[in-house]
Structure formats: C-alpha cells, structure tokens
Amino acid sequence: MDRPKNDVRIADRGESLGQTPVNGATAHTDWNTVDWRQAERRVRNLRHRIFRASQRGDHRKSLQKLMLRSYSNALVSVRRVTQVNAGKNTPGIDKLLVKTPRARGELVEDLRHHQPWRASPVRRVYIPKASGRMRPLGIPTRVA
C-alpha cells in the first residue's frame, strides 16, 4: 500500500536530517549532523514508489517532481557526487571542486533553490534577413 503524498512531503522537509535554523527564519544544511541512513531510506522508498507506479502504467509526473524537490534526494545526490564517486576529485564544467562539509551544505541549499523545470530567460536579438525584414533570434542566458 502506498503512503499518501502528504506523508512523504511532511517527512521530507529536512527537520531531522541536518537542517538547522539560522535566525529563526531560514535554514542551512549542517553536513556533519545529517542522518544518512534516514536520507538513503527516504530516497530508496521514493524511487521504489516511482518504479511501482511505472509498472502499473501510471506515468503521472507528480512522483518525479516530488523526487526533484526532495531534500533527502539533494543530500544523497551531493554526497554521491562529492564523496562516493570515483570522479570526486575532478572539477565540473564550472571548474568547481567541492571538498569541505560547509561547501557541500551550500551546494545542497543551491540545489534546493534551483528549479530545473523553470526555463531561464532568453535574450531576444533581431538579425536582418535577405528580404530586408528582421528575424528574431533567441539566445539562451545563464542566470547565476
């Protein structure tokens, strides 16, 4: 039997996984106090729910969005990339190498605020055509 969506969302807000309040309003990730067993279990359960739904032919995107927004998934992903993988000492395309617990926590927070489903703005430029008219050209921008 599947759990209701609300149960997962409430359990996955990060309260007991290493998020500590700062100034009472926001929170940051304290990498050294994360309960990794609990985080791994939450991600594994959510993956299993997605797998079972796809086996039933249920291809709604709600579980996948839940995975994208999951605090536990962000924690486990950053841990895998920065500590577990063989390429952990190889910088990425942005020449960034994350080695300290504080930097890992900041990376988790950046992932939490990044919304991959939201398109970034496009710079509109008009270029002349052979007929004398102008053709619009969209140039992707990187929002940092």
N, CA, C and O atoms as CSV, one atom per row, in Angstrom:
chain,resi,resn,atom,element,x,y,z
A,1,MET,N,N,0.840,-1.186,0.000
A,1,MET,CA,C,0.000,0.000,0.000
A,1,MET,C,C,0.883,1.247,0.000
A,1,MET,O,O,1.816,1.352,0.796
A,2,ASP,N,N,0.590,2.170,-0.876
A,2,ASP,CA,C,1.368,3.406,-0.969
A,2,ASP,C,C,0.978,4.369,0.132
A,2,ASP,O,O,-0.165,4.402,0.588
A,3,ARG,N,N,1.970,5.157,0.548
A,3,ARG,CA,C,1.698,6.215,1.507
A,3,ARG,C,C,1.064,7.383,0.788
A,3,ARG,O,O,1.312,7.586,-0.401
A,4,PRO,N,N,0.241,8.164,1.493
A,4,PRO,CA,C,-0.268,9.385,0.867
A,4,PRO,C,C,0.882,10.344,0.577
A,4,PRO,O,O,1.890,10.342,1.284
A,5,LYS,N,N,0.730,11.166,-0.467
A,5,LYS,CA,C,1.781,12.111,-0.835
A,5,LYS,C,C,2.132,13.040,0.320
A,5,LYS,O,O,3.303,13.355,0.529
A,6,ASN,N,N,1.142,13.474,1.059
A,6,ASN,CA,C,1.390,14.426,2.139
A,6,ASN,C,C,2.330,13.850,3.186
A,6,ASN,O,O,3.129,14.577,3.776
A,7,ASP,N,N,2.236,12.541,3.418
A,7,ASP,CA,C,3.082,11.905,4.411
A,7,ASP,C,C,4.551,12.022,4.014
A,7,ASP,O,O,5.403,12.290,4.861
A,8,VAL,N,N,4.850,11.824,2.736
A,8,VAL,CA,C,6.226,11.913,2.269
A,8,VAL,C,C,6.713,13.350,2.331
A,8,VAL,O,O,7.838,13.611,2.757
A,9,ARG,N,N,5.878,14.275,1.911
A,9,ARG,CA,C,6.301,15.671,1.904
A,9,ARG,C,C,6.586,16.184,3.304
A,9,ARG,O,O,7.564,16.903,3.513
A,10,ILE,N,N,5.767,15.834,4.242
A,10,ILE,CA,C,5.993,16.274,5.627
A,10,ILE,C,C,7.266,15.646,6.162
A,10,ILE,O,O,8.054,16.311,6.833
A,11,ALA,N,N,7.473,14.367,5.869
A,11,ALA,CA,C,8.641,13.667,6.379
A,11,ALA,C,C,9.913,14.101,5.674
A,11,ALA,O,O,11.004,13.823,6.172
A,12,ASP,N,N,9.816,14.763,4.548
A,12,ASP,CA,C,10.996,15.066,3.772
A,12,ASP,C,C,11.332,16.544,3.764
A,12,ASP,O,O,11.929,17.029,2.803
A,13,ARG,N,N,10.977,17.252,4.778
A,13,ARG,CA,C,11.315,18.674,4.845
A,13,ARG,C,C,12.682,18.910,5.445
A,13,ARG,O,O,13.153,20.048,5.464
A,14,GLY,N,N,13.336,17.868,5.937
A,14,GLY,CA,C,14.705,18.004,6.392
A,14,GLY,C,C,14.869,18.329,7.856
A,14,GLY,O,O,15.986,18.613,8.290
A,15,GLU,N,N,13.794,18.299,8.644
A,15,GLU,CA,C,13.915,18.694,10.036
A,15,GLU,C,C,14.922,17.839,10.797
A,15,GLU,O,O,15.693,18.366,11.599
A,16,SER,N,N,14.929,16.542,10.561
A,16,SER,CA,C,15.815,15.686,11.333
A,16,SER,C,C,16.991,15.171,10.517
A,16,SER,O,O,17.666,14.231,10.937
A,17,LEU,N,N,17.245,15.765,9.367
A,17,LEU,CA,C,18.306,15.258,8.511
A,17,LEU,C,C,19.544,16.143,8.475
A,17,LEU,O,O,20.467,15.842,7.719
A,18,GLY,N,N,19.607,17.186,9.231
A,18,GLY,CA,C,20.793,18.021,9.220
A,18,GLY,C,C,20.524,19.464,8.899
A,18,GLY,O,O,21.458,20.238,8.688
A,19,GLN,N,N,19.259,19.846,8.855
A,19,GLN,CA,C,18.922,21.239,8.608
A,19,GLN,C,C,18.738,21.915,9.955
A,19,GLN,O,O,17.939,21.466,10.777
A,20,THR,N,N,19.470,22.985,10.181
A,20,THR,CA,C,19.353,23.701,11.434
A,20,THR,C,C,18.925,25.131,11.161
A,20,THR,O,O,19.402,25.747,10.208
A,21,PRO,N,N,18.021,25.677,11.992
A,21,PRO,CA,C,17.548,27.036,11.753
A,21,PRO,C,C,18.624,28.076,12.026
A,21,PRO,O,O,19.447,27.917,12.927
A,22,VAL,N,N,18.603,29.140,11.234
A,22,VAL,CA,C,19.505,30.268,11.408
A,22,VAL,C,C,18.647,31.514,11.515
A,22,VAL,O,O,17.856,31.787,10.611
A,23,ASN,N,N,18.775,32.272,12.579
A,23,ASN,CA,C,17.997,33.485,12.816
A,23,ASN,C,C,16.495,33.222,12.809
A,23,ASN,O,O,15.710,34.148,12.601
A,24,GLY,N,N,16.091,31.998,13.029
A,24,GLY,CA,C,14.682,31.659,13.133
A,24,GLY,C,C,13.909,31.633,11.833
A,24,GLY,O,O,12.762,31.187,11.830
A,25,ALA,N,N,14.477,32.089,10.728
A,25,ALA,CA,C,13.694,32.184,9.501
A,25,ALA,C,C,14.144,31.179,8.440
A,25,ALA,O,O,13.325,30.456,7.872
A,26,THR,N,N,15.418,31.141,8.187
A,26,THR,CA,C,15.905,30.249,7.145
A,26,THR,C,C,16.669,29.092,7.777
A,26,THR,O,O,16.873,29.061,8.991
A,27,ALA,N,N,17.082,28.158,6.962
A,27,ALA,CA,C,17.839,27.019,7.458
A,27,ALA,C,C,19.015,26.755,6.536
A,27,ALA,O,O,18.985,27.098,5.354
A,28,HIS,N,N,20.039,26.148,7.085
A,28,HIS,CA,C,21.156,25.724,6.262
A,28,HIS,C,C,21.476,24.277,6.606
A,28,HIS,O,O,21.059,23.772,7.649
A,29,THR,N,N,22.195,23.632,5.754
A,29,THR,CA,C,22.490,22.228,5.942
A,29,THR,C,C,23.798,22.071,6.699
A,29,THR,O,O,24.845,22.553,6.266
A,30,ASP,N,N,23.724,21.391,7.833
A,30,ASP,CA,C,24.918,21.055,8.597
A,30,ASP,C,C,25.321,19.643,8.189
A,30,ASP,O,O,24.732,18.663,8.645
A,31,TRP,N,N,26.319,19.549,7.334
A,31,TRP,CA,C,26.705,18.290,6.706
A,31,TRP,C,C,27.088,17.218,7.731
A,31,TRP,O,O,26.843,16.031,7.512
A,32,ASN,N,N,27.683,17.632,8.837
A,32,ASN,CA,C,28.178,16.668,9.821
A,32,ASN,C,C,27.079,16.068,10.689
A,32,ASN,O,O,27.331,15.085,11.387
A,33,THR,N,N,25.877,16.620,10.672
A,33,THR,CA,C,24.804,16.086,11.514
A,33,THR,C,C,23.702,15.393,10.716
A,33,THR,O,O,22.653,15.065,11.269
A,34,VAL,N,N,23.929,15.170,9.432
A,34,VAL,CA,C,22.915,14.534,8.585
A,34,VAL,C,C,22.781,13.059,8.964
A,34,VAL,O,O,23.778,12.360,9.145
A,35,ASP,N,N,21.554,12.606,9.080
A,35,ASP,CA,C,21.263,11.196,9.329
A,35,ASP,C,C,21.212,10.490,7.972
A,35,ASP,O,O,20.165,10.455,7.326
A,36,TRP,N,N,22.337,9.933,7.546
A,36,TRP,CA,C,22.455,9.365,6.205
A,36,TRP,C,C,21.588,8.133,6.014
A,36,TRP,O,O,21.068,7.901,4.923
A,37,ARG,N,N,21.434,7.358,7.045
A,37,ARG,CA,C,20.596,6.156,6.944
A,37,ARG,C,C,19.157,6.539,6.612
A,37,ARG,O,O,18.519,5.923,5.759
A,38,GLN,N,N,18.660,7.559,7.293
A,38,GLN,CA,C,17.292,8.020,7.055
A,38,GLN,C,C,17.153,8.657,5.666
A,38,GLN,O,O,16.160,8.428,4.976
A,39,ALA,N,N,18.135,9.445,5.262
A,39,ALA,CA,C,18.085,10.084,3.938
A,39,ALA,C,C,18.094,9.036,2.832
A,39,ALA,O,O,17.297,9.114,1.896
A,40,GLU,N,N,18.983,8.063,2.933
A,40,GLU,CA,C,19.049,6.985,1.932
A,40,GLU,C,C,17.736,6.212,1.884
A,40,GLU,O,O,17.257,5.862,0.806
A,41,ARG,N,N,17.154,5.945,3.054
A,41,ARG,CA,C,15.892,5.200,3.096
A,41,ARG,C,C,14.773,5.972,2.412
A,41,ARG,O,O,13.972,5.382,1.687
A,42,ARG,N,N,14.706,7.286,2.631
A,42,ARG,CA,C,13.659,8.097,2.008
A,42,ARG,C,C,13.805,8.125,0.489
A,42,ARG,O,O,12.812,8.025,-0.233
A,43,VAL,N,N,15.032,8.261,0.006
A,43,VAL,CA,C,15.254,8.278,-1.437
A,43,VAL,C,C,14.928,6.911,-2.033
A,43,VAL,O,O,14.291,6.826,-3.084
A,44,ARG,N,N,15.363,5.839,-1.362
A,44,ARG,CA,C,15.074,4.489,-1.853
A,44,ARG,C,C,13.576,4.227,-1.914
A,44,ARG,O,O,13.089,3.638,-2.879
A,45,ASN,N,N,12.839,4.660,-0.889
A,45,ASN,CA,C,11.388,4.477,-0.880
A,45,ASN,C,C,10.713,5.263,-2.003
A,45,ASN,O,O,9.790,4.761,-2.643
A,46,LEU,N,N,11.162,6.470,-2.239
A,46,LEU,CA,C,10.574,7.279,-3.303
A,46,LEU,C,C,10.889,6.681,-4.678
A,46,LEU,O,O,10.031,6.669,-5.561
A,47,ARG,N,N,12.105,6.192,-4.859
A,47,ARG,CA,C,12.451,5.518,-6.118
A,47,ARG,C,C,11.586,4.283,-6.324
A,47,ARG,O,O,11.133,4.007,-7.435
A,48,HIS,N,N,11.365,3.552,-5.255
A,48,HIS,CA,C,10.532,2.355,-5.338
A,48,HIS,C,C,9.086,2.720,-5.700
A,48,HIS,O,O,8.444,2.016,-6.481
A,49,ARG,N,N,8.582,3.807,-5.139
A,49,ARG,CA,C,7.227,4.263,-5.480
A,49,ARG,C,C,7.134,4.636,-6.951
A,49,ARG,O,O,6.138,4.328,-7.606
A,50,ILE,N,N,8.165,5.301,-7.480
A,50,ILE,CA,C,8.178,5.675,-8.894
A,50,ILE,C,C,8.216,4.415,-9.752
A,50,ILE,O,O,7.516,4.330,-10.761
A,51,PHE,N,N,9.022,3.445,-9.360
A,51,PHE,CA,C,9.119,2.197,-10.111
A,51,PHE,C,C,7.781,1.458,-10.130
A,51,PHE,O,O,7.333,1.001,-11.181
A,52,ARG,N,N,7.148,1.343,-8.965
A,52,ARG,CA,C,5.858,0.638,-8.896
A,52,ARG,C,C,4.795,1.361,-9.718
A,52,ARG,O,O,3.979,0.716,-10.376
A,53,ALA,N,N,4.798,2.683,-9.688
A,53,ALA,CA,C,3.819,3.445,-10.472
A,53,ALA,C,C,4.040,3.210,-11.967
A,53,ALA,O,O,3.076,3.065,-12.718
A,54,SER,N,N,5.296,3.173,-12.402
A,54,SER,CA,C,5.552,2.936,-13.823
A,54,SER,C,C,5.188,1.508,-14.217
A,54,SER,O,O,4.771,1.273,-15.352
A,55,GLN,N,N,5.336,0.562,-13.313
A,55,GLN,CA,C,4.934,-0.820,-13.602
A,55,GLN,C,C,3.421,-0.916,-13.782
A,55,GLN,O,O,2.933,-1.722,-14.574
A,56,ARG,N,N,2.680,-0.087,-13.041
A,56,ARG,CA,C,1.218,-0.066,-13.159
A,56,ARG,C,C,0.768,0.697,-14.401
A,56,ARG,O,O,-0.413,0.671,-14.747
A,57,GLY,N,N,1.680,1.365,-15.062
A,57,GLY,CA,C,1.316,2.164,-16.224
A,57,GLY,C,C,0.902,3.574,-15.839
A,57,GLY,O,O,0.376,4.317,-16.668
A,58,ASP,N,N,1.134,3.942,-14.600
A,58,ASP,CA,C,0.790,5.269,-14.095
A,58,ASP,C,C,1.991,6.185,-14.357
A,58,ASP,O,O,2.993,6.111,-13.645
A,59,HIS,N,N,1.895,7.035,-15.362
A,59,HIS,CA,C,3.026,7.862,-15.751
A,59,HIS,C,C,2.811,9.329,-15.393
A,59,HIS,O,O,3.264,10.219,-16.112
A,60,ARG,N,N,2.127,9.578,-14.292
A,60,ARG,CA,C,1.984,10.962,-13.839
A,60,ARG,C,C,3.330,11.474,-13.352
A,60,ARG,O,O,4.165,10.700,-12.885
A,61,LYS,N,N,3.533,12.745,-13.460
A,61,LYS,CA,C,4.817,13.352,-13.127
A,61,LYS,C,C,4.921,13.767,-11.663
A,61,LYS,O,O,5.964,14.272,-11.248
A,62,SER,N,N,3.879,13.572,-10.877
A,62,SER,CA,C,3.884,14.087,-9.507
A,62,SER,C,C,4.967,13.437,-8.653
A,62,SER,O,O,5.606,14.124,-7.856
A,63,LEU,N,N,5.189,12.139,-8.796
A,63,LEU,CA,C,6.226,11.473,-8.004
A,63,LEU,C,C,7.619,11.916,-8.446
A,63,LEU,O,O,8.521,12.046,-7.618
A,64,GLN,N,N,7.796,12.145,-9.728
A,64,GLN,CA,C,9.093,12.596,-10.210
A,64,GLN,C,C,9.382,14.022,-9.735
A,64,GLN,O,O,10.515,14.348,-9.380
A,65,LYS,N,N,8.343,14.872,-9.732
A,65,LYS,CA,C,8.520,16.227,-9.192
A,65,LYS,C,C,8.843,16.174,-7.710
A,65,LYS,O,O,9.662,16.944,-7.209
A,66,LEU,N,N,8.188,15.253,-7.016
A,66,LEU,CA,C,8.459,15.080,-5.592
A,66,LEU,C,C,9.917,14.689,-5.377
A,66,LEU,O,O,10.559,15.162,-4.439
A,67,MET,N,N,10.432,13.838,-6.235
A,67,MET,CA,C,11.840,13.440,-6.141
A,67,MET,C,C,12.752,14.633,-6.405
A,67,MET,O,O,13.748,14.815,-5.704
A,68,LEU,N,N,12.425,15.451,-7.412
A,68,LEU,CA,C,13.242,16.621,-7.721
A,68,LEU,C,C,13.278,17.622,-6.569
A,68,LEU,O,O,14.299,18.267,-6.331
A,69,ARG,N,N,12.173,17.748,-5.865
A,69,ARG,CA,C,12.065,18.727,-4.774
A,69,ARG,C,C,12.483,18.159,-3.423
A,69,ARG,O,O,12.473,18.875,-2.422
A,70,SER,N,N,12.842,16.909,-3.384
A,70,SER,CA,C,13.143,16.221,-2.137
A,70,SER,C,C,14.466,16.677,-1.529
A,70,SER,O,O,15.495,16.689,-2.205
A,71,TYR,N,N,14.437,17.047,-0.270
A,71,TYR,CA,C,15.644,17.432,0.460
A,71,TYR,C,C,16.574,16.230,0.582
A,71,TYR,O,O,17.786,16.361,0.408
A,72,SER,N,N,16.019,15.072,0.878
A,72,SER,CA,C,16.831,13.860,1.015
A,72,SER,C,C,17.527,13.521,-0.293
A,72,SER,O,O,18.689,13.114,-0.286
A,73,ASN,N,N,16.840,13.679,-1.407
A,73,ASN,CA,C,17.444,13.396,-2.707
A,73,ASN,C,C,18.601,14.356,-2.976
A,73,ASN,O,O,19.629,13.943,-3.513
A,74,ALA,N,N,18.449,15.618,-2.614
A,74,ALA,CA,C,19.538,16.582,-2.789
A,74,ALA,C,C,20.743,16.180,-1.940
A,74,ALA,O,O,21.879,16.230,-2.410
A,75,LEU,N,N,20.498,15.784,-0.699
A,75,LEU,CA,C,21.589,15.362,0.178
A,75,LEU,C,C,22.329,14.156,-0.387
A,75,LEU,O,O,23.555,14.156,-0.490
A,76,VAL,N,N,21.568,13.134,-0.750
A,76,VAL,CA,C,22.167,11.892,-1.245
A,76,VAL,C,C,22.900,12.143,-2.560
A,76,VAL,O,O,23.968,11.574,-2.786
A,77,SER,N,N,22.348,12.981,-3.426
A,77,SER,CA,C,22.987,13.275,-4.715
A,77,SER,C,C,24.315,13.995,-4.519
A,77,SER,O,O,25.315,13.637,-5.141
A,78,VAL,N,N,24.328,15.006,-3.657
A,78,VAL,CA,C,25.569,15.749,-3.412
A,78,VAL,C,C,26.601,14.836,-2.765
A,78,VAL,O,O,27.782,14.905,-3.104
A,79,ARG,N,N,26.178,13.990,-1.848
A,79,ARG,CA,C,27.110,13.066,-1.199
A,79,ARG,C,C,27.718,12.107,-2.219
A,79,ARG,O,O,28.917,11.833,-2.191
A,80,ARG,N,N,26.882,11.608,-3.108
A,80,ARG,CA,C,27.353,10.656,-4.107
A,80,ARG,C,C,28.374,11.309,-5.045
A,80,ARG,O,O,29.396,10.706,-5.374
A,81,VAL,N,N,28.097,12.525,-5.466
A,81,VAL,CA,C,28.971,13.208,-6.425
A,81,VAL,C,C,30.261,13.694,-5.763
A,81,VAL,O,O,31.318,13.653,-6.392
A,82,THR,N,N,30.202,14.151,-4.520
A,82,THR,CA,C,31.374,14.771,-3.898
A,82,THR,C,C,32.166,13.847,-2.986
A,82,THR,O,O,33.287,14.189,-2.608
A,83,GLN,N,N,31.622,12.683,-2.617
A,83,GLN,CA,C,32.337,11.815,-1.686
A,83,GLN,C,C,32.441,10.367,-2.137
A,83,GLN,O,O,33.447,9.716,-1.854
A,84,VAL,N,N,31.445,9.845,-2.822
A,84,VAL,CA,C,31.392,8.416,-3.112
A,84,VAL,C,C,31.961,8.082,-4.489
A,84,VAL,O,O,32.712,7.117,-4.626
A,85,ASN,N,N,31.615,8.861,-5.503
A,85,ASN,CA,C,32.017,8.559,-6.880
A,85,ASN,C,C,33.529,8.588,-7.067
A,85,ASN,O,O,34.246,9.291,-6.354
A,86,ALA,N,N,33.995,7.815,-8.035
A,86,ALA,CA,C,35.425,7.774,-8.336
A,86,ALA,C,C,35.920,9.114,-8.879
A,86,ALA,O,O,37.093,9.446,-8.707
A,87,GLY,N,N,35.057,9.888,-9.529
A,87,GLY,CA,C,35.450,11.163,-10.098
A,87,GLY,C,C,35.286,12.333,-9.152
A,87,GLY,O,O,35.173,13.476,-9.595
A,88,LYS,N,N,35.272,12.068,-7.860
A,88,LYS,CA,C,35.020,13.134,-6.882
A,88,LYS,C,C,36.105,14.208,-6.859
A,88,LYS,O,O,35.860,15.313,-6.375
A,89,ASN,N,N,37.293,13.909,-7.368
A,89,ASN,CA,C,38.377,14.893,-7.391
A,89,ASN,C,C,38.492,15.609,-8.729
A,89,ASN,O,O,39.443,16.357,-8.954
A,90,THR,N,N,37.534,15.388,-9.614
A,90,THR,CA,C,37.531,16.032,-10.920
A,90,THR,C,C,36.572,17.209,-10.902
A,90,THR,O,O,35.386,17.026,-10.624
A,91,PRO,N,N,37.056,18.419,-11.194
A,91,PRO,CA,C,36.141,19.566,-11.216
A,91,PRO,C,C,35.164,19.467,-12.384
A,91,PRO,O,O,35.457,18.843,-13.404
A,92,GLY,N,N,34.011,20.087,-12.219
A,92,GLY,CA,C,32.987,20.073,-13.254
A,92,GLY,C,C,33.249,21.125,-14.303
A,92,GLY,O,O,34.329,21.712,-14.366
A,93,ILE,N,N,32.249,21.354,-15.123
A,93,ILE,CA,C,32.383,22.316,-16.222
A,93,ILE,C,C,32.578,23.740,-15.695
A,93,ILE,O,O,33.138,24.589,-16.389
A,94,ASP,N,N,32.118,23.999,-14.473
A,94,ASP,CA,C,32.282,25.326,-13.878
A,94,ASP,C,C,33.589,25.450,-13.105
A,94,ASP,O,O,33.809,26.442,-12.411
A,95,LYS,N,N,34.455,24.451,-13.220
A,95,LYS,CA,C,35.768,24.419,-12.561
A,95,LYS,C,C,35.649,24.430,-11.037
A,95,LYS,O,O,36.576,24.854,-10.347
A,96,LEU,N,N,34.526,23.972,-10.514
A,96,LEU,CA,C,34.272,23.968,-9.084
A,96,LEU,C,C,34.531,22.576,-8.519
A,96,LEU,O,O,34.063,21.579,-9.068
A,97,LEU,N,N,35.279,22.513,-7.421
A,97,LEU,CA,C,35.560,21.264,-6.742
A,97,LEU,C,C,35.104,21.430,-5.297
A,97,LEU,O,O,35.601,22.300,-4.582
A,98,VAL,N,N,34.173,20.607,-4.873
A,98,VAL,CA,C,33.584,20.734,-3.539
A,98,VAL,C,C,34.239,19.712,-2.623
A,98,VAL,O,O,34.082,18.507,-2.820
A,99,LYS,N,N,34.979,20.192,-1.615
A,99,LYS,CA,C,35.723,19.299,-0.732
A,99,LYS,C,C,35.321,19.398,0.736
A,99,LYS,O,O,35.422,18.409,1.461
A,100,THR,N,N,34.868,20.562,1.194
A,100,THR,CA,C,34.597,20.745,2.621
A,100,THR,C,C,33.128,20.476,2.944
A,100,THR,O,O,32.261,20.617,2.081
A,101,PRO,N,N,32.855,20.090,4.183
A,101,PRO,CA,C,31.462,19.884,4.582
A,101,PRO,C,C,30.606,21.138,4.415
A,101,PRO,O,O,29.437,21.044,4.040
A,102,ARG,N,N,31.173,22.296,4.689
A,102,ARG,CA,C,30.420,23.546,4.538
A,102,ARG,C,C,30.046,23.778,3.066
A,102,ARG,O,O,28.920,24.176,2.763
A,103,ALA,N,N,30.992,23.529,2.161
A,103,ALA,CA,C,30.732,23.705,0.732
A,103,ALA,C,C,29.670,22.713,0.256
A,103,ALA,O,O,28.844,23.042,-0.596
A,104,ARG,N,N,29.695,21.498,0.807
A,104,ARG,CA,C,28.677,20.508,0.437
A,104,ARG,C,C,27.299,20.964,0.890
A,104,ARG,O,O,26.320,20.826,0.157
A,105,GLY,N,N,27.225,21.510,2.105
A,105,GLY,CA,C,25.951,22.022,2.612
A,105,GLY,C,C,25.426,23.163,1.765
A,105,GLY,O,O,24.227,23.247,1.499
A,106,GLU,N,N,26.330,24.052,1.336
A,106,GLU,CA,C,25.919,25.160,0.476
A,106,GLU,C,C,25.441,24.655,-0.883
A,106,GLU,O,O,24.504,25.208,-1.459
A,107,LEU,N,N,26.081,23.607,-1.395
A,107,LEU,CA,C,25.666,23.030,-2.669
A,107,LEU,C,C,24.266,22.425,-2.557
A,107,LEU,O,O,23.464,22.537,-3.485
A,108,VAL,N,N,23.975,21.789,-1.431
A,108,VAL,CA,C,22.631,21.244,-1.202
A,108,VAL,C,C,21.604,22.375,-1.212
A,108,VAL,O,O,20.547,22.252,-1.831
A,109,GLU,N,N,21.911,23.463,-0.536
A,109,GLU,CA,C,20.985,24.593,-0.500
A,109,GLU,C,C,20.798,25.204,-1.885
A,109,GLU,O,O,19.687,25.597,-2.241
A,110,ASP,N,N,21.874,25.288,-2.670
A,110,ASP,CA,C,21.747,25.793,-4.041
A,110,ASP,C,C,20.841,24.888,-4.863
A,110,ASP,O,O,20.016,25.374,-5.638
A,111,LEU,N,N,20.987,23.583,-4.702
A,111,LEU,CA,C,20.126,22.637,-5.416
A,111,LEU,C,C,18.675,22.765,-4.981
A,111,LEU,O,O,17.764,22.608,-5.794
A,112,ARG,N,N,18.457,23.047,-3.715
A,112,ARG,CA,C,17.096,23.175,-3.203
A,112,ARG,C,C,16.389,24.382,-3.807
A,112,ARG,O,O,15.172,24.363,-3.991
A,113,HIS,N,N,17.147,25.431,-4.115
A,113,HIS,CA,C,16.534,26.646,-4.652
A,113,HIS,C,C,16.526,26.669,-6.174
A,113,HIS,O,O,15.824,27.482,-6.776
A,114,HIS,N,N,17.300,25.785,-6.807
A,114,HIS,CA,C,17.330,25.689,-8.269
A,114,HIS,C,C,16.070,24.975,-8.741
A,114,HIS,O,O,15.676,23.958,-8.169
A,115,GLN,N,N,15.448,25.500,-9.770
A,115,GLN,CA,C,14.231,24.893,-10.298
A,115,GLN,C,C,14.464,24.516,-11.756
A,115,GLN,O,O,14.292,25.346,-12.648
A,116,PRO,N,N,14.856,23.265,-12.003
A,116,PRO,CA,C,15.177,22.875,-13.376
A,116,PRO,C,C,13.980,22.887,-14.312
A,116,PRO,O,O,14.157,22.899,-15.531
A,117,TRP,N,N,12.774,22.883,-13.776
A,117,TRP,CA,C,11.590,22.878,-14.620
A,117,TRP,C,C,11.208,24.287,-15.056
A,117,TRP,O,O,10.305,24.452,-15.876
A,118,ARG,N,N,11.871,25.294,-14.528
A,118,ARG,CA,C,11.597,26.672,-14.921
A,118,ARG,C,C,12.638,27.109,-15.948
A,118,ARG,O,O,13.840,27.032,-15.691
A,119,ALA,N,N,12.181,27.561,-17.095
A,119,ALA,CA,C,13.096,27.964,-18.167
A,119,ALA,C,C,13.812,29.253,-17.790
A,119,ALA,O,O,13.231,30.147,-17.173
A,120,SER,N,N,15.068,29.333,-18.168
A,120,SER,CA,C,15.805,30.567,-17.920
A,120,SER,C,C,15.471,31.580,-19.009
A,120,SER,O,O,15.041,31.194,-20.096
A,121,PRO,N,N,15.661,32.861,-18.738
A,121,PRO,CA,C,15.298,33.885,-19.702
A,121,PRO,C,C,16.124,33.785,-20.988
A,121,PRO,O,O,17.241,33.266,-20.986
A,122,VAL,N,N,15.570,34.277,-22.053
A,122,VAL,CA,C,16.220,34.253,-23.355
A,122,VAL,C,C,16.423,35.693,-23.813
A,122,VAL,O,O,15.516,36.519,-23.714
A,123,ARG,N,N,17.614,35.984,-24.312
A,123,ARG,CA,C,17.898,37.314,-24.853
A,123,ARG,C,C,17.412,37.353,-26.293
A,123,ARG,O,O,17.800,36.514,-27.106
A,124,ARG,N,N,16.568,38.318,-26.608
A,124,ARG,CA,C,15.988,38.427,-27.933
A,124,ARG,C,C,16.816,39.408,-28.764
A,124,ARG,O,O,17.001,40.563,-28.381
A,125,VAL,N,N,17.303,38.932,-29.895
A,125,VAL,CA,C,18.088,39.754,-30.819
A,125,VAL,C,C,17.448,39.610,-32.190
A,125,VAL,O,O,17.006,38.522,-32.560
A,126,TYR,N,N,17.396,40.688,-32.936
A,126,TYR,CA,C,16.837,40.658,-34.280
A,126,TYR,C,C,17.968,40.752,-35.296
A,126,TYR,O,O,18.813,41.644,-35.222
A,127,ILE,N,N,17.972,39.817,-36.246
A,127,ILE,CA,C,19.003,39.818,-37.285
A,127,ILE,C,C,18.328,40.063,-38.633
A,127,ILE,O,O,17.201,39.619,-38.849
A,128,PRO,N,N,19.005,40.763,-39.537
A,128,PRO,CA,C,18.389,41.085,-40.830
A,128,PRO,C,C,18.331,39.860,-41.753
A,128,PRO,O,O,19.249,39.042,-41.803
A,129,LYS,N,N,17.227,39.774,-42.468
A,129,LYS,CA,C,17.060,38.731,-43.480
A,129,LYS,C,C,17.410,39.313,-44.850
A,129,LYS,O,O,17.573,40.524,-44.995
A,130,ALA,N,N,17.525,38.438,-45.849
A,130,ALA,CA,C,17.857,38.882,-47.209
A,130,ALA,C,C,16.760,39.762,-47.789
A,130,ALA,O,O,17.027,40.626,-48.624
A,131,SER,N,N,15.513,39.541,-47.342
A,131,SER,CA,C,14.388,40.323,-47.853
A,131,SER,C,C,14.304,41.706,-47.213
A,131,SER,O,O,13.434,42.500,-47.572
A,132,GLY,N,N,15.196,42.002,-46.270
A,132,GLY,CA,C,15.167,43.301,-45.614
A,132,GLY,C,C,14.409,43.290,-44.296
A,132,GLY,O,O,14.515,44.226,-43.504
A,133,ARG,N,N,13.651,42.240,-44.064
A,133,ARG,CA,C,12.916,42.142,-42.797
A,133,ARG,C,C,13.860,41.637,-41.705
A,133,ARG,O,O,14.982,41.218,-41.987
A,134,MET,N,N,13.396,41.683,-40.465
A,134,MET,CA,C,14.216,41.245,-39.326
A,134,MET,C,C,13.676,39.913,-38.794
A,134,MET,O,O,12.466,39.720,-38.681
A,135,ARG,N,N,14.590,39.009,-38.475
A,135,ARG,CA,C,14.207,37.727,-37.911
A,135,ARG,C,C,14.601,37.676,-36.436
A,135,ARG,O,O,15.739,37.996,-36.093
A,136,PRO,N,N,13.673,37.276,-35.557
A,136,PRO,CA,C,14.023,37.196,-34.140
A,136,PRO,C,C,14.906,35.985,-33.862
A,136,PRO,O,O,14.714,34.910,-34.430
A,137,LEU,N,N,15.865,36.182,-32.988
A,137,LEU,CA,C,16.772,35.116,-32.584
A,137,LEU,C,C,16.823,35.091,-31.065
A,137,LEU,O,O,17.088,36.117,-30.439
A,138,GLY,N,N,16.574,33.943,-30.471
A,138,GLY,CA,C,16.642,33.798,-29.015
A,138,GLY,C,C,17.974,33.211,-28.593
A,138,GLY,O,O,18.353,32.129,-29.041
A,139,ILE,N,N,18.690,33.928,-27.725
A,139,ILE,CA,C,19.990,33.469,-27.230
A,139,ILE,C,C,19.819,33.091,-25.766
A,139,ILE,O,O,19.469,33.941,-24.948
A,140,PRO,N,N,20.061,31.828,-25.423
A,140,PRO,CA,C,19.919,31.418,-24.026
A,140,PRO,C,C,20.903,32.158,-23.129
A,140,PRO,O,O,22.048,32.401,-23.511
A,141,THR,N,N,20.452,32.505,-21.957
A,141,THR,CA,C,21.305,33.169,-20.984
A,141,THR,C,C,21.484,32.260,-19.787
A,141,THR,O,O,20.671,31.368,-19.541
A,142,ARG,N,N,22.530,32.488,-19.061
A,142,ARG,CA,C,22.774,31.713,-17.847
A,142,ARG,C,C,22.526,32.636,-16.668
A,142,ARG,O,O,23.174,33.674,-16.531
A,143,VAL,N,N,21.598,32.257,-15.830
A,143,VAL,CA,C,21.297,33.055,-14.649
A,143,VAL,C,C,22.097,32.476,-13.495
A,143,VAL,O,O,21.934,31.309,-13.142
A,144,ALA,N,N,22.956,33.287,-12.913
A,144,ALA,CA,C,23.803,32.806,-11.817
A,144,ALA,C,C,23.382,33.419,-10.513
A,144,ALA,O,O,23.979,33.134,-9.475
